[in-house]
Amino acid sequence: MTTFPDPVVVRRGAPDADPSDPVAPAAPTTPVVVLLHGRGADESSIIALAAHLPPGPSYVAVRAPIAEGGGYAWFANRGIGRPVAASLAETMAWFRSWLDAEVPVTSGRPVVLVGFSGGAAFAGGLLLAEPERFAGAAILHGTLPFDAGVPVTPDRLAGVPVFVAQGEADTVIPRELLDATWNYLAADAGAVTTPWRDAGGHGVSAGAVAALGTWLEAVTA
């Protein structure tokens, strides 16, 4: 079993009450939006997205646990968009340990995942492994982790809100993986999918951010 460092996080938006303070208000029901950066980046690169998203939720950006290329990665891969199953299982377990301490299931606080590129694959893996744990997920310019040890079966995400954004000119993620992700989320998954596709490349356009914000408002209302 690989030993990973403690998670590094940055926060924006609604503050949490301090549970150690006897005069603090009860634990909030504020939704938590977890932002997951792309491969080779870090938490500081994606937390900036929070400034363009709806006020109200607590936004938390988490640093991936594997150092890579001056940044960090969510899993070892066997090709772009293709996680090594054993690595993905280990990092998902690491993340779940952090999440269960950060937002206990008993708190009743909804958790939404927003992942970009490699972070999108990681968000997809978490959602597919435990669809009941999350209030929704946004898959931004990335692929679901097919053939990586998580179930990608019909109706696996039945009723789960999912936002998927892609760019027609994206040449980073293999087109067959983008198409498989789009088709699965639009049909077989059974998810309540909100799609966004534009002419851009491997980056979140202003239009996609606006659409994501509208989706988040509905999911976290």
C-alpha positions as CSV (number, residue, x, y, z in Angstrom):
1,M,0.0,0.0,0.0
2,T,1.4,3.4,-1.0
3,T,1.7,6.0,1.7
4,F,0.5,9.4,0.5
5,P,1.0,12.8,2.1
6,D,-1.7,14.5,4.1
7,P,-4.0,16.5,1.7
8,V,-3.2,20.1,1.0
9,V,-6.3,22.2,0.5
10,V,-7.3,25.8,-0.2
11,R,-10.8,27.2,0.5
12,R,-13.1,29.9,-0.9
13,G,-16.7,30.8,-0.3
14,A,-18.9,30.1,2.7
15,P,-16.8,29.5,5.9
16,D,-17.5,26.5,8.1
17,A,-18.3,26.8,11.8
18,D,-15.6,25.9,14.2
19,P,-16.8,22.7,16.0
20,S,-14.4,23.3,18.9
21,D,-16.1,26.7,19.6
22,P,-19.0,26.2,22.1
23,V,-20.6,29.5,20.9
24,A,-20.2,28.7,17.2
25,P,-23.4,27.9,15.3
26,A,-24.3,24.3,14.6
27,A,-22.6,22.5,11.8
28,P,-23.7,24.2,8.5
29,T,-25.7,22.5,5.8
30,T,-23.8,24.5,3.3
31,P,-23.0,22.5,0.1
32,V,-19.3,21.6,-0.4
33,V,-17.9,21.8,-4.0
34,V,-14.6,19.9,-4.3
35,L,-12.4,21.2,-7.1
36,L,-10.0,18.7,-8.6
37,H,-7.2,20.0,-10.8
38,G,-5.6,18.6,-13.9
39,R,-2.5,16.4,-14.2
40,G,0.7,18.3,-13.6
41,A,-1.1,21.2,-11.9
42,D,-2.0,21.8,-8.3
43,E,-4.8,23.2,-6.1
44,S,-3.9,26.8,-6.7
45,S,-4.6,26.5,-10.4
46,I,-8.2,25.4,-10.0
47,I,-9.3,27.4,-6.9
48,A,-9.5,30.4,-9.2
49,L,-12.5,28.9,-10.8
50,A,-14.5,29.5,-7.6
51,A,-14.5,33.3,-8.2
52,H,-16.6,32.6,-11.3
53,L,-19.1,30.2,-9.7
54,P,-22.2,30.9,-7.6
55,P,-21.7,32.3,-4.1
56,G,-23.2,30.1,-1.3
57,P,-21.3,26.8,-1.5
58,S,-18.0,26.2,0.3
59,Y,-15.4,25.6,-2.4
60,V,-12.4,23.4,-1.5
61,A,-9.5,22.6,-3.9
62,V,-7.5,19.6,-3.1
63,R,-3.9,18.8,-4.2
64,A,-3.5,15.4,-5.8
65,P,-1.2,13.0,-3.9
66,I,1.3,12.0,-6.6
67,A,4.1,14.4,-7.5
68,E,4.6,14.7,-11.2
69,G,6.2,17.2,-13.6
70,G,6.4,20.1,-11.2
71,G,2.8,19.5,-10.2
72,Y,0.7,16.6,-9.0
73,A,-1.4,13.8,-10.4
74,W,-4.4,11.8,-9.2
75,F,-3.2,8.4,-10.4
76,A,-0.5,6.6,-12.4
77,N,-1.6,6.1,-15.9
78,R,-1.0,3.7,-18.8
79,G,-1.7,6.3,-21.4
80,I,-3.5,9.7,-21.5
81,G,-6.9,9.3,-19.8
82,R,-6.2,5.6,-18.9
83,P,-5.6,5.2,-15.2
84,V,-3.8,2.2,-13.7
85,A,-6.6,0.5,-11.8
86,A,-4.5,-0.3,-8.7
87,S,-3.2,3.3,-8.5
88,L,-6.7,4.8,-8.9
89,A,-8.0,2.5,-6.1
90,E,-5.3,3.7,-3.7
91,T,-5.8,7.4,-4.4
92,M,-9.5,7.1,-4.2
93,A,-9.2,5.5,-0.8
94,W,-6.9,8.3,0.3
95,F,-9.4,10.9,-0.9
96,R,-12.3,9.2,0.8
97,S,-10.5,9.2,4.1
98,W,-10.0,13.0,3.8
99,L,-13.6,13.6,2.6
100,D,-15.1,11.5,5.4
101,A,-13.2,13.7,7.9
102,E,-13.9,16.9,6.1
103,V,-17.6,16.3,5.4
104,P,-18.9,13.3,7.4
105,V,-21.9,11.6,5.8
106,T,-23.8,12.2,9.0
107,S,-23.5,16.0,8.5
108,G,-26.0,15.8,5.7
109,R,-24.0,18.3,3.7
110,P,-24.2,17.7,-0.1
111,V,-20.9,17.2,-1.8
112,V,-20.4,18.1,-5.5
113,L,-17.2,17.1,-7.4
114,V,-15.8,19.4,-10.2
115,G,-12.9,17.9,-12.0
116,F,-10.8,19.2,-14.9
117,S,-8.9,16.9,-17.3
118,G,-7.1,14.3,-15.0
119,G,-9.2,15.6,-12.2
120,A,-12.3,14.9,-14.3
121,A,-11.2,11.2,-14.6
122,F,-10.7,11.1,-10.8
123,A,-14.1,12.7,-10.1
124,G,-15.6,10.2,-12.5
125,G,-14.0,7.3,-10.7
126,L,-15.2,8.6,-7.3
127,L,-18.7,9.0,-8.6
128,L,-18.9,5.7,-10.3
129,A,-17.6,3.9,-7.2
130,E,-20.0,5.6,-4.8
131,P,-22.8,7.4,-6.7
132,E,-24.9,7.7,-3.5
133,R,-22.1,9.7,-1.8
134,F,-22.3,12.7,-4.1
135,A,-24.9,15.3,-5.0
136,G,-23.5,15.5,-8.5
137,A,-20.3,15.8,-10.5
138,A,-18.9,18.0,-13.3
139,I,-16.6,16.3,-15.8
140,L,-14.7,19.1,-17.5
141,H,-12.6,18.3,-20.6
142,G,-11.8,14.8,-19.4
143,T,-12.8,11.2,-19.7
144,L,-14.4,8.8,-17.3
145,P,-11.9,6.1,-16.1
146,F,-12.9,3.3,-18.4
147,D,-11.3,-0.1,-17.8
148,A,-9.8,1.1,-14.5
149,G,-11.6,-1.0,-11.9
150,V,-14.7,1.1,-11.4
151,P,-18.1,0.0,-12.7
152,V,-19.3,1.6,-15.9
153,T,-22.5,-0.3,-16.3
154,P,-26.0,0.7,-17.5
155,D,-27.9,3.0,-15.1
156,R,-24.9,3.1,-12.7
157,L,-25.6,6.9,-12.2
158,A,-29.4,6.7,-12.3
159,G,-30.8,10.0,-11.3
160,V,-27.4,11.6,-10.5
161,P,-26.9,15.2,-11.8
162,V,-23.8,15.3,-14.0
163,F,-22.4,18.2,-16.0
164,V,-20.1,17.3,-18.9
165,A,-18.1,19.9,-20.9
166,Q,-16.0,19.2,-24.0
167,G,-14.2,21.1,-26.7
168,E,-14.4,20.0,-30.3
169,A,-10.7,21.0,-30.8
170,D,-9.4,19.1,-27.7
171,T,-6.4,17.2,-28.9
172,V,-5.1,16.3,-25.4
173,I,-7.6,13.7,-24.3
174,P,-8.0,11.0,-27.0
175,R,-11.2,11.6,-29.0
176,E,-12.4,8.0,-28.6
177,L,-12.4,8.5,-24.8
178,L,-14.2,11.9,-25.0
179,D,-16.8,10.3,-27.2
180,A,-17.2,7.3,-25.0
181,T,-17.6,9.6,-22.0
182,W,-20.2,11.8,-23.7
183,N,-22.2,8.9,-25.0
184,Y,-22.2,7.0,-21.6
185,L,-23.3,10.1,-19.6
186,A,-25.9,11.1,-22.2
187,A,-27.6,7.6,-22.3
188,D,-26.3,4.4,-20.7
189,A,-25.4,5.9,-17.3
190,G,-29.0,6.9,-16.5
191,A,-27.6,10.2,-15.1
192,V,-29.4,13.5,-15.3
193,T,-26.8,15.0,-17.7
194,T,-26.3,18.6,-18.6
195,P,-24.0,18.7,-21.7
196,W,-21.9,21.6,-23.0
197,R,-19.8,21.4,-26.1
198,D,-18.1,24.2,-27.9
199,A,-15.4,24.8,-30.5
200,G,-12.6,25.2,-28.0
201,G,-9.7,23.1,-27.1
202,H,-8.4,21.6,-23.8
203,G,-9.5,24.5,-21.6
204,V,-12.7,25.6,-19.9
205,S,-14.2,28.4,-22.0
206,A,-16.2,31.4,-20.5
207,G,-19.4,29.8,-21.9
208,A,-18.6,26.5,-20.2
209,V,-18.0,28.3,-16.9
210,A,-21.3,30.1,-17.2
211,A,-23.1,26.9,-17.9
212,L,-21.4,25.1,-15.1
213,G,-22.4,28.0,-12.7
214,T,-26.0,27.6,-13.8
215,W,-25.9,23.9,-13.2
216,L,-24.3,24.3,-9.8
217,E,-26.9,26.8,-8.7
218,A,-29.6,24.1,-9.4
219,V,-27.7,21.2,-7.9
220,T,-26.8,23.1,-4.7
221,A,-30.1,24.9,-4.2
